[in-house]
Amino acid sequence: MLQMLKLKDQEFLGEASCVLSEAKLSVVDYVVLTWIVTKQSRSLTLKLHNKGQTGLVNLGTITVHAEETIASRNAVEIAFRCSHLDNKDLFSKSDPFLRISRIVESGGSVPICKTEAVNNNLNPVWKPLTLTMQQFGSKVVFDSKIQKSIVELEKLHKEKIGANFILPSSRHHTHEKVLKGQLFVDRFIETKLYSFLDYMSSGFELNFMVAVDFTASNGNPHSRDSLHYIDPTGRLNAYQQAIMEVGEVIQFYDSDRRFPAWGFGGRTYDGSVSHCFNLNGSASSFEVEGVEGIMAAYASALRNVTLAGPTLFGQVINTAADIAGHSVSSTNSKYFVLLIITDGVLTDLQETKNALVRASDLPLSVLIVGVGGADFTQMEILDADNGQRLESSTGRIATRDIVQFVPMREVHGGQISIVQALLEELPGQFLTYMRTREIIPQPITVPATAPPQDHPYVV
């Protein structure tokens, strides 16, 4: 019979530590996403030591190895259509959509996805869906009227036949009623889904960019109640806090750690108001070295730029989109993340929508932090969390949602950090871009290395 080990009776082998930001990033749906698993070896080796009378004593090494647990990577891209559906509207044709549910062990059903609605059409054709085998389970049910396994759906596709909708028997009808409407499978492609970590560990990068609001509504930077006030005691203002917290995480996914940094809404060195100026004051280069470089450039800009206005996002987003667009021609392994920190109400809402719709086709996500007490209703519109994708002035719809907005006042002192709230949707936005363009991770090649010779303890 095994006995529980008592720590006080065990020999102390040593201790090891690493920079907190090397194991810091937590994202909803990914449980714990650490810098360790972005390394090709998915491991980190640290030296074990103990404090002796003559200083630190080397006691060997400890290797931490991380693995991502995924139930199934297999998925199916599947496209449905229906014919001869019953009309449920009195004065017009119905707007049908398809709700797909998974049959659970108890016999009930759990919804897993829903198609878009097709307006005024009794013969709807829906956009393709991607469903994992884990979502499917053994059987799925369509609107409580058709039950099919994945094998049966594949057969419908191969044989190009439809399945009739069945009206379940009720108290007054003992037999099921076969409806005229039929379900067809126009597309059935088995595929493999790669995770965010698959891309990161195979060499893909997140390139960080930042844009800071220099409009007058922030208040005089020399005043203690200004959002731009630099506290001599070292306490960070809201802008510094957002830069540090987000930058310290994303920098570990960027190999050269050179970050484009801009300001907008300020009267710059030549006396003109600019809505996209280089934060470092350079006329030719917008990049700075590391998060420390962003912080230094921001502090310098506050001494040399006069706060002005209005609040315009369009130029900054278009500049970031140009950078992301140029990278596509040379590599598919870079994805860009623009952090915009602002206190104000947008003056160019439609121009910003136009820029975001254009950028939705590019490897770019936009994170917006709202600081101060302004009305951020417009930012919620840009976020499009209500499922309504942005539309440009020409009627073009965004191909995907690329914006995540978080008001700092709602997370300050809460259960989650500003970083967690901001980065919650980033992995999904990244994966949507990669999957729609059929970009897959490169095979991971881990160089063979000899194990340490002095007491290697592996976790």
N, C-alpha and C positions, 0 to 999 in steps of 0.2 A: 504494500500500500504506500502510495506516494505521500510524503509529508510536505507541508507548506514551508518554503524557505523563509527564514527570518533575515532581513537585510543586515541587522546589527551583527549577525554571526558570520557574514560573508566578507571575503577579502576585497578591499577597495582596489580596483584596477586602474583608476584614473578618471579624469574628466576631460571633456572637449566642448568647444563652443564654436558657433559660426555667426556671421552677421545676421541680425534678425530678418532683414529684407531678403536674405537668400532663401527663406522659408516662410514668407509672409503672406502671399497672395491667396486669399480665400474667395471663391466665387460660387454662388448658388448653382446647383446642378452639377458641380464638379468636385464637391465636398472639400478637398484641400488641393490646391494647385500650387506646387512649389517650384522654386527655381531648380531644385535638384533634378526633377524629372524632365527638365528641358535640356539637360546635358545628354549627349549621345549615349553615354554609359548608364544614364539614369541612376547615378550613384555619386556620393560625395565622401571622400576619405579625409578624416581629421586626425590630428595627432592627440593621443592621450597623454595627459601629464598630471602631476601632483605637486603640490607645493611642499618642498623640503626645506631644511634649514639653510641650504646653500642656494635656494632658488627653485625654479621649476625643474622637475625631474621627468625626462622623457620615458613614457611607459608603453610605447608602441603606437598603434593606430586603430581607429575604428572606422568601418565603412558602412554608411547608411545607403541602402538600395531601396528605391521606390518603384512600385508597379501600379499601373492603373487597372482596376478591375472592371471589365465590361462583360455583361452577360452574353451579348451576341453582336458581332459587327455586321452580320448578314442583314440585308434589307432588300426591299422590292420597290422599284419605281413603277407605279401603276396608274393608268388613266381610265376613268370610267365615263360612260355616257348612258343615257336612257332614251327609250322611245315610247310614244303613246301613253304618257302619264295622264292620270286623271286631273281634270281642271278643278282646283279647289276655290278659285276666285269667282265672284259673281259677275263682275263687269269687265274683267280682263283675264288674260292667261296667268297661270301661276308663276311664281319665281322659285323654282325648285332648287334645293341643295340636298346633298347626301350626307347623312350622319352615320359614321362607322363606329361600332362598339365591339368590344371583345367579350366573349363568353367566359365567365369565371366558373370556378369549381362548384359554387353554390347553385349554378344554373341561371343566375342573373347576368346582366350585361353592364359593362363599364365603358362609357364613351372614350374613344381615343383620338378622333379627329373629325373635322367637318369640312366639306368642300365649300367653295364660294357659291353664292346664289346666282343663278342665271335668270335674268329678268324676262318675263313674258315669253316663256319657251317651254313647251311640253315635250320637247326632244332635246334636252340639254346635253352639252359636251363640257366636261369640267377639266380644269388644269390638272396635270399629273401630280400625284402625291408620292412621297417617299415614306414607307412604313417599315419599321424594323421587325424582325421575326419575333422579338420579345413582345412588341405591341400586338402582333397577330395572335399569339398563343396558338391554340388548336383550331379555333374557329372565330370568325367575326360575323356580326349581324348588321345588315343595312336597313336602317329605319324600321327595325322590328319586323320586317317583312321578308327578308332573304337571309338565310344562314349559309355561309360557305367557308370551307377551309382554304388555305393558300393553294393547295393542290387543285382544288375545284376551280378556283379563280384562274389559275394557269390554263386549265383545260378549256374554260370559256374563251380565253384568248386564242389558244391554238386552233380550236375548232370554229372560231368566229361565230359563236352562237350566243343567244341571250338567255337569261334566267328570269322567269316570271316572278313578279312580286306577288306575295301571298297575303291575303287578309286573314289573320288568325281567327279561329272560331270563337264565338262569343256565347253568352248565355242563351241567346235566342237561335243561334245557328250552330248546329253540331258539326258541320263540315267546313273546312277551310275553303275560302273563295279565291280562285285564281284570277288575278287582275290582268288587264290587257297590257299594262306597262311592263317593260323588260329592262334588265340591267345588262350592259355589255362591257367587256374589258378590251379596250382598244390598244393598250400598251401594258406589257408585263416584262420587266427587265430586272433580273437579279443583280444586285450590286453589293459593294462592301462599303460600309461607312467608317471613315477614319475620324478619330477624335481630335480635339484641339491639341492635346498633348502629343499626338502622333506627328502633327505638323511641326510643333515647336521643337521636339527632340530630333527631328530630321533636318534641322537647319533653317526653318522658316523664322522670320524676324518680325517683331512689332516695332515700327519706327515712330518714336514719340515726337509730337510737335505741340507747341503751346501758343496761345494768343491771349493777351491780357487787356482788359478794358481800361482805357485812360480817359473816360468821359468825366465831365465835371460833377455829375451826380454822385460820384464817389466821395466828394468832400476834399478839402484842402489837405494834402498829405502831411502838412506840418501840424495839423490839428489832431488831438487825441481821439476824436470821434470820427475821423476819416477812415474809410475802409482800406485806404492805402498807407495808413500811419505805420511807420517803422519804429517799433518800440525799442528804445536803447537797452532795455533789460533782456532782450533776446526773445521775448514772447512773439510768436508769429501772428501776423494778421491773416485774414481769411484767404487772401490771394497766395501768400507764402505757404499757408497750410495746404491748400489744394495742390500747388506745384510740388511741394515736398512729398506728400503722401502718394499722389498718383505717379509722379516721376520716379520715385525710389522703387516702385514695383515694376513699371514698364521698362526701366533702363536695363534690367537683366535679360530682356528679350531683344536687345539692340546691341549688336556686336561692337560698333565703333563709338557708341554713346555720344554722338554728336547730334544735337537737337536743334531744328529750326525753332526760333522764338520770335514772335512778333507782338506789337502793340497795336491798338486801334482806337480811334476817337481822340487822339492827342495832337497838340500843336508841336511839331517836331523842331529839329535843329535849324531848319531853314525858314521857320516861321509859318509854314502852311499846315493846315489840319490834314492828317493822313489817317486812312482807315485800314492801313496795313504797312507798318514801318518796322524795320529791324530793331529788335529790342536792345541789341548790343550797341546801337549807334553807328554801326558800319554802313557805308554806302554800297558795299559790294557783297558782303557775306551775312547771311541770316542765321548761321549755325553757331552754337555755343558748345562748350565742353561740359558734358554731364549736367546733373541736376544743380550742382553748385554753380555752374556757369549760368544757368537760367536765373537762379536767385541773385547772382551778382549783377547780371544784365538788368534785371527788374529794378533792383535798388538804384543802379546808375541812371536808368531811364526816369525814375521819379525825381531825380535831381536836375534832369536836363529837358524833360518834356512837360509842357503845360497842359493840364487837363482841359478838354474842350468838349466836342460832341459833333453830331448826334451818335447814337449807338447803331452801328451798321456791321452786320456779319458777312455780307455777301462777298466782299473783296478778300477777306481772310480765308473763307471756305474755298473760293475759286483758286487762290494761290496754293493752298494745300492740295486741292484736287489736281492742279497742274503737276505738282511734284509726284503725286501718286500715279497720274497718267503717264508721265515720262518713264517711270520705273517699269511699267507693264511691258514696254517694248524691249527691255533688256533682261528682265527676270520675273518669274512668278512667285518668288520666295519672300517677297516683302509685302507687309500690310501696314498701313499707316493709321495712327491714332492721333487725332487733333483734339487737344483739350482747350476749350474756350471758357474763360472765367469772366463773369460779367455781373454787374449790379443793376442793369437798366432794362427798360422796355425798348424793344426793337423799333426802329424807324423804317427799316427796309424789309418788312416781313415777307412780301411777295418775292423780292429779289433773293432773299435768303432761301425761300422755298425753291426757286429756280436753281440756285447753286447746289442745294442738297439733292434735288432730283437728278441733276447732271452727275453729281458725285456718287450716286447710288450704283452706278455702273463700274465704279473704280474700287480698288482695294483700300478703302478708307472708312473709318468710323469717326464720328464726332461726339465727344463727351462735353457736356455743358454743365458748369457749376454756377448756380445762382447764389450770389452773396448779398447780404443786406436784406432789407425788408420790402423790396419792390414787388409789384404784382407781376408774377411770372406766368400768367395765363398763356401768353404767346409761346413760351418755351414748351409748355405741355402740348401745344399744337404741333410743334416741330418734332417732338418725341414720338408722336403717332402711336402711343401705346393703346389707343382705342381701336386699333386695327384699320383705321382710315389712312391709307398711304398718302404722302404728300403729292400735290399736283402742281405742275408749273403753270405759268401764265399762258402757255401754248396748249395746255390740256394734256401734257405728257405726265404719266403716273410714275412715281419712283419704283424702281425694280425691287427694292428691299428697304427696310427700315435701317438707317445707319446712325440714328441719333439716340443718345441716352442723356436725359436731363435730370439733375438732382439739385434741389434747393438746399444749401448747406444748413439752413436753420431747421430743417426737418430731420436731419441726421445728427446734428450736434448734440452730444450727450446721450444718444440713443443706443439701441442694441447693436447696430451695425455701424461701421465706419463709412466715411465718404468714399473711400476706395472700393469697398464692397458694393455699395449702392451704385457707383459709377460703372464698375466693371462687370456688373451682373449680366448684361446682355452682350458684352463684347465677344465671348467665345462663340455664341450663336450667330452673331453678325459675320464674324470671320468665316465660320463653317459654311454659312449660306453662300458667301461669295465664292469660296473654293469649290463647293459642290456643284453650283450652277455652271461653273466653267470647267468642270471635270479635271481640276488640278488636284493631284494626289501627292502625298508625302514621298520623298525619295527614300530608297532603302537605307536603313541605318547600318553603318559599318563601324563597329567598335574596335579600335586598335588593341591588339593583344599586349597586355602589360604583365610583367612578373609581379606576383603578390609580394607585399612587404615581408621582409625576413624576420622582423622583430615583433612577435606576439600580435598577429593580425586578428582582431576580434571583429566579426562581421555580423551585422544586424540584418 
